[in-house]
Amino acid sequence: MLFNSLAYLIFLPTVFTLFWLSPFKYRWILLLIASYYFYMSWNPQLVVLILSTTLISYSTSLWLEKTDNQRTRKLYLAIGVLSSLFILAFFKYTGFLLSIVNDLARLITTQDPGFAIKLLLPVGISFYTFQTLSYVIDVYRGTMKAEKHFGYYALFVSFFPQLVAGPIERPENLIPQLRKETFFDRAMAVDGLKIMAWGFFKKMIIADYVAQSVNMVYNRPEAFSGFSLVIATFLFAVQIYCDFSGYTDIAIGSAKLFGYRLMLNFNSPYFAQSIREFWSRWHISLSSWFKDYVYIPLGGNRVPFKRHLINLFLTFLISGLWHGANWTFVIWGALHGFFIVIESLIAHLNRHKTPKPVTLPRQILKTLVTFVLVLLAWVFFRANTLSDAISIYGAMFEGIANPLQYVESGLRAMRFSDPDLVRLSLIIPVLFIYDGINVKGDVMIRLNAWSKPARTALYVAFGLFAILMITTVTSNAFIYFQF
């Protein structure tokens, strides 16, 4: 069931109404049934996987709390972590591993063994697996008490707003909220609806629209060159941000309707002034997960500097692999790891120097450089194959010696009509203006300080603008569903 579908438009108000009409002691049952129904709407058979992962992590965590023997605790931890990782790896990486075996065999024997397998990637498996892993590890560390009530724990794993594409919730944040009786908060519900409206705008009016141009170029990169590849890459940066953060906004807004607060997952990432800052603003729930459960266990920055750099690079390399079973994602992660390592080296070399004064031109320059580096990395993320990515890099700056012709021919190749150009010149600035304001403080909170007439006028204007900008473009599934 897609957020941007008629089914969800019926599902959400129905669950919302039943939730607030039900006594508190039965609400977890309602939400659990609704969450499993939501998940099974894609493929009923997939419920076996999420239920298995839930049972494994629930059981091993209870076992962990019943013993103080460290060897036994490590055994239970291994069972909980490796079992969940095996399920994830089998469905997500088996085909990728077989392709590597085929490539190696061709190099050695010049013959293709033809090993292949096609497995349906269960929706959301990477997200709910990481949620259960964090729970088991936290119980092992003693920072989280094992949840005895299976129903509340199963709801934590499957809570429908964030089930399919996050945020990757931490048990200490969500489980206590699910256990605590909530009372309807009109202001919180209204805030949730506002956040959802902004999420739907980003997804349906920006992301789905620019996706047409992105797909046209990236699905046939050999037919394009020069500035058209730059435009398509920039539009993909807009698409993936609006698509993914749009999903997150709808998830956070939906949860608020039930009185629950999910963690912030995006915070104006394209205004970051370094790659490190970018990752503190982009997919925050994932980057913080890798920090706590991969980077720090590797030693973090508490090791010699060279090892620290290796830890940084390995963390981003694993992050790239998490995103998809393809070399393009691995290289994308490696690129970000490389950027972070370079930034760390520069900071280390300049650690004894007096910091340069913070000026607006310097801030703008750092933001632009960071954005360009992120754009260059997005090429690997979006390209269908490694060869496509390499050809895009090779052709991206063809003809740039003649700037006017470079731009003109690029725009012509994109086949933008005048209405297209007008539309793009309106919707994209709205996005960046919103995020620019958001850097200085949450836009929704700032709006609440306005007078009621001023807020009403703004909402009416935004609604009319959205209606004018909406098109008949078919709504697409959210990009991160594939991960």
C-alpha positions in Angstrom: 0.0 0.0 0.0 1.6 3.2 -1.1 1.2 6.4 0.9 0.4 8.2 -2.4 -2.6 6.0 -3.2 -6.4 6.0 -2.7 -6.0 2.9 -0.5 -3.9 4.8 2.0 -6.3 7.7 1.9 -9.0 5.3 3.1 -6.8 3.2 5.4 -5.3 6.0 7.5 -8.6 7.8 8.5 -10.2 4.4 9.2 -7.3 3.3 11.6 -7.2 6.8 13.1 -10.9 6.8 13.9 -10.9 3.2 15.4 -7.7 4.0 17.4 -9.2 7.0 19.2 -12.5 5.3 19.7 -10.8 2.2 21.3 -9.9 1.8 24.9 -6.2 2.2 25.5 -5.6 -1.4 26.4 -6.8 -2.6 23.0 -5.0 0.1 20.8 -1.8 -1.9 20.4 -3.9 -4.8 19.0 -5.6 -2.5 16.5 -2.3 -0.9 15.4 -0.6 -4.3 15.1 -3.4 -5.7 12.9 -3.3 -2.5 10.8 0.5 -2.7 10.5 0.5 -6.3 9.4 -2.4 -5.6 7.0 -0.5 -2.6 5.6 2.6 -4.8 5.1 0.7 -7.8 3.6 -1.0 -5.6 1.1 2.2 -5.9 -1.0 2.6 -9.6 -0.7 0.9 -11.7 2.0 3.6 -14.3 2.0 6.2 -11.7 3.1 4.6 -11.7 6.6 6.6 -14.9 7.3 9.9 -13.0 7.1 9.0 -10.0 9.3 7.4 -12.4 11.8 10.5 -14.6 11.8 12.8 -11.7 12.4 10.5 -10.4 15.1 10.4 -13.7 16.9 14.2 -14.3 16.7 15.1 -10.8 18.1 12.4 -11.0 20.7 13.5 -14.4 22.0 17.2 -13.8 22.0 16.8 -10.6 23.9 14.8 -12.4 26.6 17.6 -15.0 26.8 20.2 -12.3 27.1 18.5 -10.9 30.2 18.3 -14.3 31.9 22.0 -15.0 32.1 25.1 -13.1 33.3 27.5 -15.6 31.8 29.4 -13.6 29.1 30.1 -16.5 26.8 26.4 -17.5 26.8 25.4 -13.8 26.3 27.8 -13.6 23.3 26.3 -16.8 21.9 22.7 -15.4 22.2 23.9 -12.1 20.7 25.4 -14.0 17.7 22.2 -16.0 17.2 20.1 -12.8 17.2 22.3 -10.8 15.0 23.5 -13.4 12.5 20.0 -15.0 12.1 18.5 -11.6 11.1 21.5 -10.7 8.9 21.2 -14.1 7.2 17.6 -13.5 6.2 18.5 -10.0 4.9 21.6 -11.2 3.1 19.9 -14.2 1.5 17.1 -12.1 -0.1 19.1 -9.0 -0.8 22.6 -10.2 -1.8 22.4 -13.8 -3.1 22.1 -12.6 -6.7 24.9 -10.1 -6.3 27.2 -12.8 -4.8 26.4 -15.2 -7.7 27.2 -12.5 -10.2 30.6 -12.0 -8.6 31.2 -15.8 -8.7 30.3 -15.7 -12.4 32.7 -12.8 -13.1 35.6 -14.5 -11.3 34.9 -17.8 -13.1 35.0 -15.9 -16.5 38.4 -14.4 -15.5 39.9 -17.7 -14.5 38.3 -20.1 -17.0 37.0 -17.8 -19.7 33.7 -19.6 -19.3 30.5 -18.4 -17.8 29.1 -20.9 -15.3 25.7 -19.1 -15.5 24.9 -19.1 -11.8 21.8 -17.0 -11.3 18.8 -16.8 -9.0 16.0 -14.3 -8.9 14.5 -13.5 -5.5 11.8 -11.0 -4.7 13.3 -8.4 -2.3 10.8 -8.1 0.6 9.6 -4.5 1.0 11.3 -2.8 3.9 13.5 -5.7 5.0 16.6 -3.6 5.4 14.8 -1.1 7.6 13.0 -3.5 10.0 16.1 -5.7 10.2 18.2 -2.8 11.3 15.6 -1.9 13.9 15.6 -5.4 15.4 19.4 -5.5 15.3 19.7 -2.2 17.3 17.2 -3.7 19.8 19.2 -6.9 20.4 22.5 -5.1 20.6 21.1 -2.5 23.0 19.7 -5.3 25.3 23.2 -7.0 25.1 24.9 -3.7 26.1 22.5 -3.2 28.9 21.3 0.2 27.6 17.8 -1.2 27.0 15.6 -3.6 29.0 14.1 -6.5 27.0 10.4 -5.9 26.2 8.5 -8.7 27.8 5.2 -8.0 26.0 5.5 -9.6 22.5 2.6 -7.5 21.1 4.3 -4.2 21.9 7.6 -5.5 20.6 6.0 -6.8 17.4 4.3 -3.4 17.0 7.7 -1.6 17.4 9.1 -3.7 14.5 6.0 -3.3 12.2 4.5 0.1 13.1 3.1 0.9 9.6 4.1 4.6 9.1 7.8 3.9 9.3 7.8 0.2 8.4 8.7 0.3 4.8 11.4 3.0 4.5 12.0 4.4 8.0 13.0 6.4 9.9 14.9 3.5 11.5 13.5 3.9 15.0 15.4 3.2 18.1 13.7 1.0 20.7 14.2 3.5 23.5 12.3 6.1 21.6 9.3 4.2 20.2 8.6 1.3 22.6 7.9 3.6 25.6 5.6 5.7 23.5 3.6 2.7 22.4 3.3 1.6 26.0 2.2 5.0 27.3 -1.5 6.0 27.1 -1.9 8.9 24.8 -4.8 11.4 24.6 -5.9 13.1 21.4 -3.9 16.3 20.9 -5.6 18.5 18.3 -2.5 20.7 17.9 -0.2 17.6 17.4 -2.7 16.1 14.9 -2.8 19.4 12.9 1.0 19.6 12.9 1.0 16.0 11.6 -1.4 16.9 8.7 0.8 19.9 7.8 3.9 17.8 7.7 2.1 15.2 5.6 0.9 17.9 3.2 4.5 19.1 2.7 5.6 15.4 2.2 2.9 14.8 -0.5 3.9 18.0 -2.2 7.5 17.0 -2.4 6.7 13.5 -3.6 3.8 14.0 -6.0 4.5 17.5 -7.3 8.3 17.6 -7.4 9.8 14.1 -7.3 7.3 12.3 -9.6 7.5 15.2 -12.1 11.3 15.5 -12.4 11.5 11.7 -12.5 10.4 11.8 -16.1 13.4 13.7 -17.2 15.8 11.8 -15.0 14.6 8.4 -16.3 14.7 9.7 -19.9 18.4 10.4 -19.6 19.7 7.8 -17.1 17.9 4.9 -18.9 19.6 5.8 -22.2 22.8 7.7 -21.2 24.5 6.9 -24.5 21.9 9.2 -26.3 22.9 12.3 -24.2 26.0 14.3 -23.6 27.2 17.6 -22.1 24.9 19.8 -20.1 21.9 17.5 -20.4 23.7 15.0 -18.2 24.4 17.7 -15.6 20.7 18.7 -15.7 19.5 15.1 -15.2 22.0 14.6 -12.3 20.8 17.8 -10.6 17.2 16.8 -11.1 17.9 13.3 -9.7 19.4 15.0 -6.6 16.1 16.9 -6.3 14.0 13.7 -7.0 15.7 11.4 -4.5 15.6 14.1 -1.8 11.9 14.9 -2.4 11.0 11.3 -2.8 12.7 10.0 0.3 12.2 13.0 2.6 8.6 13.2 1.3 8.0 9.6 2.5 9.6 10.5 5.9 7.4 13.5 6.3 4.3 11.5 5.6 5.5 8.8 8.0 6.2 11.3 10.8 2.9 13.1 10.1 0.9 9.9 10.1 2.5 8.9 13.5 1.6 12.2 15.0 -2.0 11.6 14.3 -1.8 8.7 16.8 0.2 10.8 19.3 3.6 9.3 18.5 6.8 11.2 17.6 9.2 9.6 15.2 12.8 10.8 14.9 13.9 13.5 12.5 15.3 11.9 9.4 16.2 14.9 7.1 17.3 18.4 8.0 18.0 20.6 4.9 20.9 18.3 3.7 21.7 20.3 0.6 22.6 23.3 2.7 25.4 21.3 4.4 28.9 22.9 4.3 30.8 19.6 4.4 30.2 15.9 3.6 30.3 15.2 7.3 27.6 17.7 7.9 25.6 16.4 4.9 25.5 13.0 6.6 24.3 14.6 9.9 21.4 16.0 7.8 20.6 13.2 5.3 18.9 10.0 6.4 19.8 10.8 10.0 18.3 7.5 11.3 20.6 5.4 9.1 23.8 7.5 9.5 23.4 7.5 13.3 22.7 3.8 13.2 25.9 3.1 11.4 27.8 5.4 13.8 26.5 3.6 16.9 26.6 0.0 15.6 29.4 -0.1 13.1 31.7 3.0 13.4 32.0 3.0 17.2 32.4 -0.8 17.6 35.2 -0.6 15.0 37.0 1.8 17.3 35.6 5.1 16.1 38.1 7.9 16.7 39.5 6.4 19.9 42.2 4.6 17.9 45.3 5.8 16.1 44.5 8.4 13.4 45.2 6.1 10.4 42.9 3.4 11.9 40.3 6.1 12.5 40.4 7.0 8.8 40.0 3.3 7.9 37.0 3.0 10.3 35.4 6.0 8.5 35.9 4.6 5.1 34.7 1.1 6.0 31.5 2.5 7.6 30.6 4.3 4.4 31.5 1.3 2.3 29.1 -0.9 4.3 26.5 1.9 4.1 26.8 1.8 0.3 26.3 -2.0 0.3 23.3 -1.6 2.5 21.6 0.5 -0.1 21.7 -2.1 -2.8 23.4 -5.3 -4.1 25.2 -3.6 -7.0 28.7 -2.3 -7.5 27.2 1.2 -8.2 26.0 1.5 -4.6 29.3 0.1 -3.3 31.3 2.8 -5.2 28.8 5.5 -4.2 29.4 4.6 -0.5 33.2 4.4 -1.2 33.1 7.9 -2.7 31.4 9.4 0.3 33.9 7.5 2.5 36.8 9.0 0.4 35.3 12.5 0.8 35.0 12.1 4.5 38.6 10.8 4.8 39.9 13.8 2.8 37.9 16.2 5.1 39.3 14.5 8.2 42.9 14.6 6.8 42.5 18.4 6.1 41.1 19.0 9.6 43.9 17.0 11.1 46.6 18.9 9.2 45.0 22.2 10.2 44.2 21.4 13.8 46.8 23.8 15.2 46.0 26.6 12.8 43.8 29.5 13.8 40.3 28.9 12.2 39.5 31.3 9.4 36.7 33.8 10.1 33.2 32.6 9.2 31.9 34.8 6.4 28.9 34.5 4.2 30.9 34.1 0.9 32.9 31.4 2.6 29.8 29.6 3.8 28.2 29.8 0.3 31.4 28.4 -1.3 31.6 25.5 1.1 27.9 24.7 0.5 28.3 24.8 -3.2 31.5 22.6 -3.1 29.7 20.1 -0.9 26.6 20.0 -3.2 28.8 19.4 -6.3 30.5 16.5 -4.6 27.2 15.0 -3.6 25.9 15.5 -7.1 29.0 13.7 -8.6 28.4 10.8 -6.2 24.7 10.6 -7.1 25.7 9.6 -10.6 26.8 6.1 -9.3 23.7 5.9 -7.1 21.3 6.4 -10.0 23.2 4.8 -12.9 21.8 1.4 -13.9 25.3 -0.1 -14.4 29.0 0.8 -13.8 29.5 1.3 -17.5 26.6 3.7 -17.6 28.1 5.7 -14.7 31.5 5.9 -16.3 30.1 7.0 -19.7 28.0 9.7 -17.9 31.2 11.0 -16.2 33.0 10.9 -19.5 30.4 12.8 -21.5 29.1 15.2 -18.8 31.5 18.0 -19.7 31.7 17.6 -23.5 31.5 21.0 -25.2 31.9 23.0 -22.0 34.6 25.1 -23.7 31.8 26.9 -25.4 29.5 27.7 -22.4 26.6 29.2 -24.3 26.3 26.4 -26.8 26.9 23.8 -24.0 23.9 25.1 -22.0 21.7 25.7 -25.0 22.3 22.2 -26.5 21.8 20.6 -23.1 18.4 22.2 -22.6 17.4 21.4 -26.2 18.3 17.7 -25.6 16.1 17.6 -22.5 13.1 18.6 -24.6 11.7 21.0 -22.0 8.6 22.8 -23.2 7.9 26.4 -22.0 5.4 25.1 -19.4 8.0 22.6 -18.2 10.6 25.4 -17.7 8.0 27.6 -15.9 7.0 24.7 -13.7 10.6 23.8 -12.8 11.4 27.5 -12.1 8.6 27.6 -9.5 8.6 24.2 -7.7 12.4 23.8 -7.2 12.9 27.3 -5.7 10.0 26.6 -3.3 11.9 23.5 -2.1 15.2 25.3 -1.6 13.6 28.4 0.0 11.7 26.1 2.5 15.0 24.2 3.3 16.9 27.5 3.6 14.5 28.8 6.1 14.5 25.4 7.9 18.3 25.7 8.5 17.6 28.5 10.9 14.8 26.7 12.7 11.9 24.2 12.1 9.6 25.9 9.6 6.5 24.3 11.1 7.3 25.7 14.6 8.1 29.1 13.1 4.8 29.1 11.3 2.9 28.4 14.6 4.2 31.8 15.8 2.4 33.6 13.0 -1.1 35.1 13.6 -4.0 32.9 12.6 -5.1 35.1 9.6 -1.5 35.1 8.3 -1.2 31.3 8.6 -4.6 30.8 7.0 -3.6 33.0 4.0 -0.3 31.1 3.6 -2.1 27.7 3.7 -4.7 28.8 1.2 -1.9 30.1 -1.1 0.1 26.9 -0.8 -3.0 24.8 -1.5 -3.8 26.8 -4.6 -0.2 26.6 -5.8 -0.2 22.9 -5.3 -3.4 22.5 -7.3 -1.9 24.6 -10.1 1.3 22.6 -10.1 -0.2 19.2 -10.0 -0.2 17.2 -13.2 -1.5 13.9 -14.5 1.9 12.2 -14.0 1.4 8.7 -12.7 2.5 8.4 -9.0 5.5 6.2 -8.6 6.6 3.9 -5.8 9.0 5.6 -3.4 12.6 5.1 -4.4 13.8 3.7 -1.1 11.2 0.8 -1.2 13.8 -1.0 -3.3 16.3 -1.0 -0.4 
